[in-house]
């Protein structure tokens, strides 16, 4: 078994990255779990790897689960069915890893070294950790920014003043004269107990 060392960089202003070593005969599911753990992501969100090129273009998909979006007869193999070695085509092989399709955390994954396993080492493992990773839920604030800040239906503290005669203008002129405070004409009809 060969050991591949990948640099995994999160697409975020923090520029945090982790170097992760994983065996050639281990699955992309194990790689997925290792990346989540390395960046402190603990959710159970959907994810996918995409085989990439030097321009970080997305190629073949390796999804965590079948969401039923694939064309008939072209269902991609899932992470637990695909070995890392199945998609190593060059000494600088690249993948794009997408986690949480609502918040779209994107990671650039690049092969930076290959070698033999160390005796007694357990893989996958993080061998280098640089900069603090963002909180997994930090993008939730970005999605709700601007929503409900200005409620168009809120009355606020402003006062509403109506000039006398406004009611006549908006509700008809026969509402004002000869009516009680509730707009009923001839207020004695039901007696005081109903007031």
N, C-alpha and C positions, 0 to 999 in steps of 0.2 A: 504494500500500500504506500502511495506517495502522500506527502503532506503538502497541502497548498496553503500559502499565506496570502490572505486577501486584506487589502485596505478598504475599510467600509466608512465612507464619508457621508454624513447626513447633510441634505440640502437645506441648510439653515444658517442664519447669520452667525451662529456660534462657531461654525466650522469644526465642530467636534468630529473626531474620527477614532476608529478602533481597528487594530490589526488583529485579525482572527485567523487561527490555523485550524484547518479541517482536513480530514482524510479523504482521499480520492474515492473510496468506497462508501463514504457516508452520504446521506441523502440531503436534498435541499430542504426537507422538513427540519432536519437537525441544524442546518445552517440558519434557517428562519428563526428557530428558537434561540440560537446563539446570538444572533444580531439583536433580537428583542432584549435579551438579558444584558448584553453588553451596553445597551443604551438606556437600560432601566425602564423599558416599556413592558407593562404587565397586563395590558388588555388582551382580549381574545378577538381582535378585529381581523377582517379578511386581509390577505396579502398575496403578493405574486412576485416572482422573479421574471425578468425579461433578459434573454440573451442579447448582448449589446455589442457595439463596435467601437472604434476609436472616437467616434462623434457622439457617443452615448445615445444612439438611436435604439429604440425598442424593437427587438426581434421576436423570436419565438417565446411564448408565455409558458411559465411553469407555475400554475396557480396552487394555492393552498387547498382549495376545494372547487368542485365543479358547480358553477353558478348557473349553468344551463344557457350561457350566452354563445357558446361555440357553434359554428356551423355544423350541420349534420355530417358525420363522418370525419370531422376534424377536431374531436375533443382532445385537448392537450393532456399529456400525462401529468398527474398531480405531484406535488413536492415529495410525498412519501414514496413515490414510485421511480423517482429520477435521482441517479447518483451524480455527485459533483463531476466525476470524470466523464460523464456522458456529454458534457458541454464545454470541455476544455479543448479549444482549437488552436490556441497560441500561448506564448509565454507571457502575454499581457492581456489575457482574456478579461472581458468586462461583462458585468451584469448590472441591470437596474433593479433595485428592490423597492417595491411599493408596499407600504403598510397603512392600513386604515383608509379605505377608499372614500370616506366622508371627509376626513381632514387631510388626506393625501401626504403622508410623510414619505419622502423620496430619499433613497440612498444610492450613491454611486459605489459600486463594488468592483475593485480591480485586483487582479492577480499580480502580486509583486515578488513572489518567490515560490520555489518548490524544492522539496528535499525529502530526506528519510525521516521517519518518526523517531522521536527521542524515547529511549527505553523508560518504561514506567509512566510516560505522559498520557494524559487522557484528552481526547479530542472530541468535539471542537473546544478550543480554549482561546482566551484573549491574551495576547502577548504584548500589546502596547495600547495604552489608552491616553488620548490627548484631548484636552479641553472638556468642559462640563457639557453634557448633553442637555437639550431642552426638555422640559417636562412634557410628557406624552399628551397632557390635556391642555397645553398652552395655546393650541390652535383653536380651541372652543371659543375663547374670547374674541379671536379674530373673526369667527363666523357670525358672532352675535353683535359685533361692533356696529353701532349706528341703528340697531333695531331697538325700538321702544325708548330711545332717548328723548325723542320729541313725540309725545303722544298727541295726535291731532284732536283727540276727543277729550283731553284733560281740560278741566275748567280752570285749574290753577287758583291763584289768589285774586284774580281780577274780579271786580264787582260789576254787575250789570244794572244799569239804571234805565228806567223807562219813563218817558214824559207822560203826563196825563194826556189821555186821548190816544195813546199808542194802541191800547187794547181795542178801541173802537175801530181804528184803522185796520188792524190785523184780524180781529175776530167778529167784525160786523157791528154796526152802529146800534142795533136793538139790544145789545148786551148790557149797556150802561144804565139807562134810565129805567126805573120801575123794577129793578132786580135787587135781590139781597146779595150778601157778600159771596154767595156760591153761584150766582148767575140765575137763581130761580126767581121767577116773577111771582108776585103775590105771596110773600113769605109766610103768611098765616095758614096756608093750606094744610100743613101737617102738624102744626103746633110746635111749641118750644122744645118738646122732648127729642125731636130729631135734629136739633141744631147743635 
